[in-house]
Amino acid sequence: MADFFTFKELMAIPGPEDETQDEAYLRYRAYKRRRNSDTGGPAYESVDHETAEVDEALTTTQRLAKSRQMKRYASRIAVGRRKAMKRTADPARIKRRAQKSARMALFKKLSKGLSPSEVPYARRAELEKKLDKMKGRIERMAKKMLPKVRQKERDRKRAK
């Protein structure tokens, strides 16, 4: 029995001019793999981005490269952000927000009221290491902050 393609699979995706048909197909399959990895696609191992640990901080050149990359993706990120703003946050997202705000509160306490952008890279990395050791404390704070975060989400949706 012959395999059938979906409409999206038949669409031509522009690539480098000197790219062969095989390279284009490999690039397309890699794109599909990346797209399915976040949703835990059936044929691929899902990657848990939240539990993936980073051992080393970025070097200055890596940081500049990442900055350029994010500038390139700014419009895509903005579109995604606008779409996300229309949806109501699920409980997992609200929990993540609570953990983030708890972590930020502890960061500000350790940095004497400074936000991460105001703290030098080396000091920030040092504070991040300390925060990584305070996981239990962050989780307890997040649990206490959950009702406030939920209320903030409700207010946000009502404002629209």
Residue pairs with C-beta under 8 A, 6 or more apart in sequence:
9 28
13 24
13 27
13 28
13 31
15 23
15 24
15 27
19 27
33 41
33 44
35 41
36 42
36 43
36 44
37 44
37 45
37 46
37 47
38 46
38 47
38 49
39 46
40 46
50 96
57 121
57 125
58 66
63 121
70 77
88 153
88 157
89 97
89 153
94 146
94 149
94 150
94 153
95 142
95 146
97 149
97 153
98 142
98 143
98 145
98 146
98 148
98 149
99 138
99 139
99 142
101 142
101 145
101 149
102 138
102 139
102 141
102 142
102 145
103 131
103 138
104 116
105 141
106 131
106 134
106 137
106 138
106 141
107 116
107 127
107 131
108 114
108 115
110 127
110 130
110 131
111 118
111 119
111 123
111 127
116 124
119 127
131 138
